[in-house]
């Protein structure tokens, strides 16, 4: 691979998240025009409308075209696949709008599951009753049964997820916008904000397309 600056982009439903050799930054989906960039960009995208736009731009290269998708199930998100490609043995917890959990053992994807994110779960409780409209307490002790409403809903949300994740007895990697919050309950977990980008780099290097 040539010793040049590699520009990567992880595109979601609300933003373009860029990473180069120096730093990362985001651009709003509604305000950013991708054709304004002339440099070569390696990207993944979960936004169908943006994908159609990028297909017409030769300098935007879709990293998903170079992945052996037979190792994954058909509807698995490309962001999750890239995170899995970055690790050998770990449980990956991506805490975003949804919390995705993926298990990798001996470089093999074993499966995963999807859990509501903080905002979605908070709204679920509020829909049941205004009396349950609390923020989650990530500082609670999961070994002690709660004796107040806020801790009761927090326990119900967090204990189930925590118990399932640690049951795999593998190192835990946290990524995503709410990873810092989940670090409070997964105290031995490692934070990796660039995990998806690491997976993209691995795929690019393996395919020798740079």
N, C-alpha and C positions, 0 to 999 in steps of 0.2 A: 504494500500500500504506500502511495506517495506521501511524503511528509508535508501535507497541506492541511489547511484548516477545514474540518468537516462540519458542515452545517446540517443539523438534524431538526426535525419538526414532528411533534406529537400533536395531532389535531383532534380536538374533542368537539363537543356540541356548542361550546361558548368561546373557545379561544384556540389560537395557534400558539403552541409552546415550543420555543426555539432553544437549541443548545449549540454553542460553538465551543472551540477549545478554551475559551476564556470565561464565559458566563452563560446564563440562561435568561430568557425574557419572554413575555407573552404579548400577543396582539389579539384584539377583540375580533371575533368572527365577522361581525357586522361592519366593522370599520376598515379592515385590512384588505388590500388588494394583492393577491399572490403574484400576479403578473408583473408587479413593480420590481420584484427581485430577479436579478439576472444570473446570480450564482447558482451552482448546482446544489440542490437540496434533496436530502433523503428523508422521506416522511412515512408516517403511518396515519390513517384517518378513520374515524368512526362516524364521521358526518357525511351522509350520502350526497348532499347538495354540494359540499366542498369538493368531494371526490370527483364529481362530474366536471367541475371547473378545472381541477388540476390535471385531469387526463389530457387536456388540450395543451398543456405546458411541458415542453420537452425537458426543461431543466429541473422539473420536480419528479423525482424517482420514487416510486412506491416500493418500499422495502418488503411489503407483504408478498410481492411477486417472487421473492427469493427464499420463501419459507417452505419447508416440507410439511404441508398442512395435514398429511395423513396421520401425523402423530397426535392430532387434536380433533375435537369434534367440530362439526360443520359450522355451527353458529357461535363458536367461541370468539370473543372479541380479540382484535389484533393487538390491543394494548396488553391484554392478559398474556397472549402468546409471547410477545416480546419480553415480558417480565420473566416468564418461565425459561425462555432461551438464555437468560442471563445467569442462571444458577444451576448448581449440581445437586445439592441436597438442602432443601428448605421448605418451610411453609410460607408462602407469600400472602400477606394481608394488604390489599390495596384499598385504603379507606377513602373513598370518594362519595359520589352521589349514592352509589351502592357500595357495599363492602364485599369485595371478591376475595375468596380464599382458594389458593391453588397449591397443590402438594407436588413437590419434585423430589424424587429419590433416585440416586445413582443416575442422574441426568435424564430420567424418564418421568414424563408427566403422568401422575397417578390419578388425576381427577381434581375436581374442585366444586365449590358451591358459591352461591350468591346470597348475600344477606342485606337487608335494608340499611342504608346509610343513616347517619345521625339525624339529618333533617327529615328524611322520610319516616323514620321510626318515631321521632318526636311528634310528627303530625298524626301518625296513627293513634297514639295515645290521646292526643287532643280531640280526635274525631270520636273516640269512645265517650269521653266526658271532659268538659272544661276543667273539672277538678283534677284531671291527670295531666294538665298542661304544664309540665316542668322541663327545665333543662336537665341533661344527664349529669350525674355526679361521677366523674371518672376517678375521683379520689377515694371512693368507698372501698371498704375491705370486703372482697368477694368471698371470704371465709366466714363471714358473720351474716346471719339472716337479718334483713332490714326491719326497722321499727318506725319508719316514717314513709310517707308517700313518694317523695322524690327518690329516696334510696331504693324503694320497692320497684319502681319502674326502671331505674338504672340497673338494678340487679337482674331484673327480667331480661333486659336487653343485652347486658354485657356478660353475665355469667354463662349463658348458653354458648355464645360465641367463643369466649375464653376457654371453656371446657373442651369444646370441639377442636380448637386450634392446638392446644397443648397435648391433646391425646395422640397426635402423630409422632411426638417425641423427636422432633427435628428442630434445627435452628429456625427462628422466626424472623422474617424480613418484613418491615413495615414501610409502605410507601403511600402516596396519595395525599390529598389536601388535609385530611384529618389525622394523619399519622402521628402527629405530636400528641394528640389527645389519647389515642390508643396506646401510646408508649407508657402512659400512666398505669395501665393494667397489665400490659405485656412488658414488664420491667426489664427482662433479659433480652428483649428483641433488639435487633439492629435497625436503625433508621437508614433508608437509602432513597433519597428524593429523586435520584437519577436512574433508578433501576430499569425503567422502560428504555431509556436511552442506552444504557449498558447493553441491553438485549439487542437493540437496533445495531449498535456497533459490532457486536459479535456476528450477527447475521450478515452484515455488509462485508466484514473481513472474511468470513467463511465462504461467501459467494464470490469474493474477489471482484467486486463490481466498482470499487472506488478508483 
